[in-house]
């Protein structure tokens, strides 16, 4: 099966063994996924869109041992199951007061999709699922912020609850990592912390993308 864009539901390990892909604004090659990237894409959040990017330079992993002719494809990525204890939370869902959404009752057996144990490749429109799509205003804002590649630049993201601060922060982080080796992230929202338990203010030095809620 060959597609230019992929939408996957579930938890999975992703590697790039040939070419370049873009996921949630982050560009990845085989050099960026020497260790598989762990991705969590639950139905409760917008699913990441994986897109192949055409490049004049074909980058392939020397350890791939592919029988395919890599030059025929923009990118080749293996997707593998990712088993995590987070899946055990499904067993304690309170069905009495909070019935499960229909998509969760068959989390990895979505109709008209390619299913594995921990993930499903979405092949057609599903009203219970949505892929991450950037509003034009967000795209314009990111373009303006990234027009200056000064290493001394800093950016502040603020807003009320449930307006997309986390998503915007991750997209900006990914765009910056496409240019810089590391990005410092200062989280000043103890009520809705990005990478720590609630009530903590934290400083992180990141060198890889954050794909997941």
N, C-alpha and C positions, 0 to 999 in steps of 0.2 A: 504494500500500500504506500502511495507517495502523495504527500500534500505539501503545500507551501506554508499553510497555517495549521496549527494543532491546538485544540482545547482539550484539556485532560482534567477529570474530576478525581479527587482522592489524594493519596500520599504515594510519592514515587521518587526514585533516584534517577537523576538525569545526567548524562555525560555527552560531550561532543567529541566525536572521533574523526569528523571531517567537516570543513567549512565553518561558517559563522551563523549563530542564531541570535535572536533578540527576544528577551522575555521580561515583561514589565519594565521596559526601558534599558535593561542591562544587556550589553553585547557580550557574547561568550564564544570562545573557541576551545579547542582541545587543551590549550595551555591553561585555561581557566578552570577546567574540570578534571585535573589530574586525579583528584578525589571527587567522586560523584556528588552532585549538588542535591541536597535533600529538599524536596518541595512538598508543602502541605497546601492542598487546594480543596477545602471543604465546600459543600453546596451552600453554606450559609454566607459565603463571601463571593465577590466577583472572581471568576476563574482566570488564571493567567493565560495570555495568548502567546504561544510560541511561534515565532516567525523566522523563516530562513532568510538570510541576507546574502545577496550576490556580492562576491568579492573577486577582484582580479587575481588575488593571491590565494591559492588553495592551500589551506593549513590542515594537515592530517596527522593523527597520532601514529607514531612509528610502531606502537604496540597493538594497533587495531586488528591486524591480520585479516583484512577484508578481502573477500572474493569479488565484491562489487567494484566497478570502475568508478572511483570517487568523483572523477571530473564530470560525470553525468549528472551529479546532484549538487544543489546549492549547499546542502548540509546533510549529515547523517548522524542521528542521535539514538542511542539505545535507551529505552525506558525500562526500569526494573522495579519490582515491588519494594516498598518501604514499610516494614512492619514496625509499629510504634505502639507504646502503651496508651497513647492518646485514644486509640480505637476502643479501649476498654470502657471509656466513659459512656459508650453507647448502651452498655448493659445496665446503667443506673438511671437511664432516662425515665422521668416520672410520667408514665402514660395516663395516670389518673387526672392530673390537673393540666398537663401540657402535652397533648397528643403529638406524636411525631409527625412532621411533614411527610407527605407521600414520597418525596425524593430520598428521605433518610431511611425509610423502611426497606429499601433495596439499594443501599448506597452505591454498591459497585456492581449492580446488575441493571444498568440503565437501558431502556428499550432502544433498539437500533443503534447500538454502540459496540465497540470492541472492548471486552471486559477482561481484566486480570483480577488477581486476588485483592489488591489494595487500590486499584485505579481503573477508570473507564475512559476510553477515548470517545469523545462526543462527536457523532457523525451527522447529526441533524438538530434542528431547533428544538429546544425543550423549554417550556414556559417556566419551569422551576429553577432554571439555571441561567446565569448571565455571565458573559465574559467581560473582563476589565476593558472599558472604553474611556478614553480621555475626552472630557469636554473641550471645546475649542479654546475656551478661556484658560484652561489648565495648560494646554499645549503652548499657547502664546506666552504664558507666564514662565514656563520652563525654558522656552527659547530665549526670553529676555534675560533670565537669570544666568544662563549658560553662555551668553554672548561674550562675557568677560571671563577669561581663563586665568585670572590672577590667583595665585596661591594664597593670597591674604584675604580673599573674599569670604564673607560669612552671610548666611541667610537665616531669617526667622520665619517660622510657620506658626500661625496662631488662628484661632477660630473657636466657635462654640461647639458643643457636643454633636457628634455624628455629621460633620460636614466634610470629612475626608482628610483630616490632618495627617493621620497615619499613612494613608495611601500616597498623599502628596509628598510626605517626607521620604518614603521609600523610593518613589519615582525620581525625586531629586538626587537622593543618594546614589541610585543606579547610574544616573546620567553623569554625576561627578566621578564615579568609579571608572567610567569609560575613558576618562582623561587622566585621573590621578590614581596613584597606587593605594592611598588610604584617605579616608574621610572621617573627621571627628564629628560625632553626633552628641549634642548636649540635650538631654530630655528634662524639661522643667515642668512637666505635667504629671504630678504624682497620682492624680485621680485616674488617668488613662495612660499608664506607662507603656512605652513601646516594647522594651526588651527586658523589663524587670517586673517583679510583683508590684502591685499597687502600693502607694505611699512612699515610693523611693524616687529621689532625684539622681540621675546617673549621667556619666560621661563615657562614651564608647568610641573606640578607634577601630573602624571597620575597613576590611579589605576585600569583602565579598558581598554579594547582593543578599537581600532579605526577601525571600519568596514565600509568602504565606501570611495568614492573619496574625 
